[in-house]
Amino acid sequence: MTVLTLGPAGTFSHDLAVRLYGDDVLLLPTIRAIIGRVAAGAVKGLVPIENSEAGGVGETLQGFLEFDVAITGEAYMPVRHHLAARGEPERLSVIYAHPQTHEQCSVLLDSLGVEVVHTSSNAASAVAMQGDERAGAVVPEMAATLYGLPIALRDIQNSRENTTRFVEISPAPGREAGCTKCSLLVDPKADRVGLLADLLGIFARRGINLTRIESRPSRRGIGSYLFFIDLEISEGWREAKEELKRMTSVRELGCYARLEVPGV
């Protein structure tokens, strides 16, 4: 089955998709396009959902609000950023970088004092520096190789532990057997004193670990939020989910297991 992921060729998404699914990968220009295509037909997608340095990926979270898709797997990809340049980094006139990549490499990039121009993807950064001898780009290894770029500085990310979490998405939920985690989208509809404490208390009373909770504007006005919650499957998790549904609006995004990534 063809798997959709973020292009152009050379992105971390492309690298991970090839490792997981082989060559049957179709690259699309935006995360929203990927999620929309998955929602419309029998095809899988692979999208980034959070980074250990930059936090949640807004385009992915917004896509879950707009389209009816299910999470059927997760994978973790160590992030290694490199500065591609044909000369000394200090002599560059411009460096191209994706906004999240810029944030993840801010210490080194700020120290160079070179203008940073944002691009739509890491692969787009590689393309942008071609033809300009004084231009550089922050790229992953795969992009540098594909576009024939020399690497001037390796591993320029702020943290050696920099990791991006990806999720596999499908038109319909997978089987619960073997799953280790579930994701929920919680919409309280209205704010009130103690709301978040009551929501979280449902899981705390049962000793259920929440691995992520992230708020997202509901677009109903200032102060109105939705919550994305990831929980570890353990005793009492179904009862907790049903109690949560009695308290507020809940959409189940899917239960899933971690995918093993070859070569990582």
Stockholm file with secondary structure:
# STOCKHOLM 1.0

chainA/1-264         MTVLTLGPAGTFSHDLAVRLYGDDVLLLPTIRAIIGRVAAGAVKGLVPIENSEAGGVGETLQGFLEFDVAITGEAYMPVRHHLAARGEPERLSVIYAHPQTHEQCSVLLDSLGVEVVHTSSNAASAVAMQGDERAGAVVPEMAATLYGLPIALRDIQNSRENTTRFVEISPAPGREAGCTKCSLLVDPKADRVGLLADLLGIFARRGINLTRIESRPSRRGIGSYLFFIDLEISEGWREAKEELKRMTSVRELGCYARLEVPGV
#=GR chainA/1-264 SS CCEEEECSTTSHHHHHHHHHHTTCEEEESCHHHHHHHHHHSSCEEEEEEEETTTEECHHHHHHHHHSCCEEEEEEEEECCCEEECSSCGGGCSEEEECHHHHHHTHHHHHHHTCEEEECSSHHHHHHHHTTCTTEEEEECHHHHHHTTCCEEECCCSSCTTCEEEEEEEESSCCCSTTCCEEEEEEECSSCCTTHHHHHHHHHHTTTCCEEEEEEEECSSSTTCEEEEEEEECCTTHHHHHHHHHHHSEEEEEEEECBCCCTTC
#=GC SS_cons         CCEEEECSTTSHHHHHHHHHHTTCEEEESCHHHHHHHHHHSSCEEEEEEEETTTEECHHHHHHHHHSCCEEEEEEEEECCCEEECSSCGGGCSEEEECHHHHHHTHHHHHHHTCEEEECSSHHHHHHHHTTCTTEEEEECHHHHHHTTCCEEECCCSSCTTCEEEEEEEESSCCCSTTCCEEEEEEECSSCCTTHHHHHHHHHHTTTCCEEEEEEEECSSSTTCEEEEEEEECCTTHHHHHHHHHHHSEEEEEEEECBCCCTTC
//
